[in-house]
Amino acid sequence: MEKIIRVKIEKLPEGLYLATSDDIQGLIAQGRTITETLEIARDVAKKLLELQNKPLPPQEEYKELELPIVIGL
């Protein structure tokens, strides 16, 4: 299944590029080029969408858990 999402790219003062999206909450990607940033954003979007469709196991079943978090600085 394919899904189209809108991604905003901005150039940071350090020369890197930052991608965010209003379509997928939590999507943030950074790269050295626009192409690299888009590739990273595509991977992040895929993982976030997979997590949205997968219920979390009951807490007592957690031995190790890897989840994305977004923090503002």
N, CA, C and O of each residue as an XYZ file, in Angstrom:
292
protein
N       0.839     -1.174      0.000
C       0.000      0.000      0.000
C       0.892      1.249      0.000
O       1.896      1.309      0.711
N       0.518      2.214     -0.787
C       1.270      3.467     -0.841
C       0.466      4.588     -0.212
O      -0.761      4.621     -0.306
N       1.157      5.487      0.416
C       0.512      6.643      1.048
C       1.359      7.863      0.718
O       2.586      7.818      0.811
N       0.721      8.922      0.344
C       1.428     10.160      0.041
C       1.348     11.074      1.253
O       0.266     11.323      1.784
N       2.496     11.569      1.685
C       2.534     12.529      2.786
C       3.295     13.765      2.328
O       4.192     13.684      1.488
N       2.931     14.884      2.879
C       3.628     16.141      2.579
C       4.746     16.337      3.585
O       4.561     16.157      4.788
N       5.910     16.709      3.069
C       7.083     16.926      3.912
C       7.601     18.332      3.658
O       7.744     18.754      2.511
N       7.880     19.054      4.741
C       8.489     20.390      4.633
C       9.986     20.247      4.855
O      10.425     19.607      5.811
N      10.764     20.851      3.964
C      12.229     20.832      4.085
C      12.696     22.262      4.333
O      12.299     23.187      3.626
N      13.532     22.428      5.333
C      14.127     23.747      5.559
C      15.629     23.591      5.742
O      16.106     22.598      6.293
N      16.359     24.584      5.274
C      17.808     24.573      5.428
C      18.150     25.242      6.755
O      17.723     26.362      7.034
N      18.921     24.538      7.554
C      19.321     25.044      8.858
C      20.563     25.922      8.731
O      21.313     25.787      7.764
N      20.792     26.818      9.691
C      21.972     27.692      9.633
C      23.288     26.921      9.547
O      24.270     27.429      9.005
N      23.313     25.697     10.078
C      24.536     24.886     10.059
C      24.790     24.274      8.685
O      25.828     23.647      8.472
N      23.844     24.450      7.739
C      24.006     23.895      6.401
C      23.294     22.569      6.201
O      23.242     22.064      5.079
N      22.745     21.995      7.263
C      21.990     20.744      7.161
C      20.555     21.049      6.752
O      20.124     22.202      6.769
N      19.822     20.000      6.386
C      18.410     20.141      6.022
C      17.554     19.400      7.042
O      17.941     18.346      7.547
N      16.389     19.962      7.337
C      15.471     19.394      8.310
C      14.127     19.153      7.646
O      13.571     20.047      7.007
N      13.605     17.934      7.802
C      12.296     17.584      7.250
C      11.314     17.350      8.387
O      11.629     16.666      9.361
N      10.130     17.918      8.258
C       9.030     17.682      9.194
C       7.763     17.482      8.371
O       7.738     17.758      7.172
N       6.716     17.001      9.026
C       5.464     16.783      8.310
C       4.282     17.043      9.228
O       4.276     16.625     10.386
N       3.293     17.729      8.706
C       2.040     17.904      9.438
C       1.148     16.675      9.274
O       0.180     16.506     10.016
N       1.471     15.817      8.304
C       0.658     14.627      8.034
C       0.939     13.484      8.999
O       0.047     12.688      9.291
N       2.179     13.393      9.501
C       2.548     12.325     10.432
C       3.195     12.960     11.657
O       4.299     13.499     11.587
N       2.491     12.887     12.765
C       2.994     13.465     14.001
C       4.298     12.782     14.402
O       4.379     11.553     14.413
N       5.309     13.564     14.729
C       6.577     13.026     15.189
C       7.606     12.830     14.101
O       8.729     12.421     14.393
N       7.264     13.105     12.857
C       8.231     12.915     11.778
C       9.218     14.071     11.769
O       8.857     15.219     11.512
N      10.460     13.743     12.052
C      11.566     14.703     11.998
C      12.759     13.956     11.424
O      13.121     12.885     11.910
N      13.369     14.523     10.387
C      14.544     13.905      9.784
C      15.537     14.996      9.434
O      15.154     16.120      9.107
N      16.806     14.659      9.506
C      17.856     15.635      9.214
C      18.917     14.967      8.357
O      19.282     13.815      8.591
N      19.413     15.699      7.359
C      20.453     15.151      6.501
C      21.348     16.238      5.944
O      21.101     17.431      6.121
N      22.408     15.788      5.257
C      23.373     16.724      4.678
C      22.890     17.290      3.348
O      23.276     18.393      2.960
N      22.039     16.528      2.645
C      21.483     16.979      1.370
C      19.975     16.814      1.405
O      19.438     16.127      2.273
N      19.297     17.443      0.461
C      17.842     17.287      0.392
C      17.490     15.828      0.117
O      16.568     15.283      0.724
N      18.223     15.199     -0.793
C      17.952     13.791     -1.130
C      18.127     12.889      0.079
O      17.277     12.043      0.359
N      19.227     13.069      0.796
C      19.470     12.259      1.989
C      18.372     12.499      3.032
O      17.894     11.555      3.660
N      17.980     13.742      3.210
C      16.941     14.082      4.182
C      15.619     13.425      3.810
O      14.919     12.913      4.683
N      15.268     13.432      2.533
C      14.028     12.787      2.086
C      14.070     11.274      2.288
O      13.065     10.672      2.667
N      15.222     10.658      2.038
C      15.352      9.216      2.251
C      15.166      8.866      3.729
O      14.483      7.899      4.067
N      15.776      9.656      4.595
C      15.645      9.424      6.034
C      14.193      9.658      6.457
O      13.646      8.884      7.243
N      13.568     10.717      5.943
C      12.167     11.013      6.280
C      11.254      9.873      5.843
O      10.308      9.531      6.553
N      11.528      9.282      4.680
C      10.720      8.158      4.189
C      10.821      6.976      5.156
O       9.811      6.349      5.478
N      12.041      6.672      5.622
C      12.233      5.567      6.569
C      11.537      5.844      7.899
O      10.889      4.963      8.465
N      11.675      7.074      8.392
C      11.040      7.446      9.664
C       9.517      7.374      9.534
O       8.843      6.866     10.431
N       8.975      7.876      8.430
C       7.523      7.844      8.208
C       7.012      6.407      8.195
O       5.976      6.104      8.786
N       7.739      5.532      7.523
C       7.326      4.122      7.452
C       7.281      3.505      8.846
O       6.326      2.809      9.191
N       8.317      3.761      9.647
C       8.349      3.202     11.005
C       7.240      3.788     11.885
O       6.606      3.063     12.651
N       7.011      5.089     11.777
C       5.944      5.705     12.579
C       4.579      5.152     12.204
O       3.750      4.906     13.080
N       4.333      4.953     10.911
C       3.048      4.399     10.468
C       2.893      2.951     10.928
O       1.796      2.533     11.298
N       3.982      2.185     10.908
C       3.930      0.810     11.408
C       3.582      0.794     12.892
O       2.782     -0.030     13.337
N       4.179      1.701     13.656
C       3.901      1.761     15.093
C       2.457      2.170     15.374
O       1.852      1.690     16.333
N       1.907      3.047     14.549
C       0.523      3.487     14.750
C      -0.455      2.332     14.549
O      -1.517      2.302     15.171
N      -0.104      1.392     13.691
C      -1.002      0.272     13.385
C      -0.761     -0.940     14.264
O      -1.477     -1.934     14.147
N       0.232     -0.880     15.143
C       0.580     -2.016     15.974
C       0.287     -1.694     17.432
O       0.895     -0.779     17.987
N      -0.626     -2.419     18.066
C      -0.874     -2.145     19.491
C       0.333     -2.549     20.333
O       1.027     -3.514     20.015
N       0.573     -1.810     21.399
C       1.668     -2.137     22.300
C       1.293     -3.327     23.167
O       0.133     -3.454     23.558
N       2.252     -4.210     23.481
C       1.946     -5.346     24.357
C       1.695     -4.859     25.779
O       2.079     -3.744     26.135
N       1.047     -5.698     26.594
C       0.838     -5.308     28.002
C       2.185     -5.013     28.671
O       3.203     -5.623     28.341
N       2.173     -4.082     29.603
C       3.412     -3.603     30.218
C       4.226     -4.725     30.838
O       5.456     -4.681     30.791
N       3.577     -5.733     31.420
C       4.328     -6.806     32.082
C       5.114     -7.668     31.081
O       5.986     -8.435     31.490
N       4.824     -7.556     29.799
C       5.547     -8.319     28.785
C       6.805     -7.602     28.293
O       7.567     -8.181     27.518
N       7.043     -6.366     28.718
C       8.211     -5.608     28.252
C       9.475     -6.161     28.880
O       9.618     -6.177     30.103
N      10.379     -6.610     28.046
C      11.728     -6.930     28.493
C      12.654     -5.857     27.951
O      13.546     -5.368     28.644
N      12.424     -5.510     26.712
C      13.161     -4.435     26.068
C      12.193     -3.794     25.084
O      11.469     -4.488     24.369
N      12.187     -2.498     25.053
C      11.240     -1.775     24.192
C      11.963     -0.623     23.531
O      12.654      0.153     24.190
N      11.799     -0.519     22.234
C      12.415      0.566     21.485
C      11.305      1.359     20.805
O      10.610      0.836     19.934
N      11.137      2.619     21.201
C      10.103      3.471     20.652
C      10.703      4.825     20.306
O      11.627      5.286     20.975
N      10.180      5.465     19.262
C      10.678      6.814     18.961
C      10.077      7.829     19.913
O       8.909      7.722     20.289
N      10.866      8.804     20.301
C      10.352      9.926     21.075
C      10.847     11.207     20.415
O      11.899     11.222     19.777
N      10.093     12.261     20.572
C      10.470     13.545     20.008
C      10.615     14.518     21.166
O       9.722     14.633     22.005
N      11.736     15.212     21.209
C      11.946     16.194     22.266
C      12.248     17.540     21.624
O      12.894     17.608     20.578
N      11.791     18.578     22.239
C      12.105     19.920     21.762
C      13.223     20.517     22.604
O      13.254     20.365     23.825
N      14.114     21.182     21.943
C      15.236     21.802     22.671
C      15.132     23.297     22.618
O      15.982     23.995     23.172
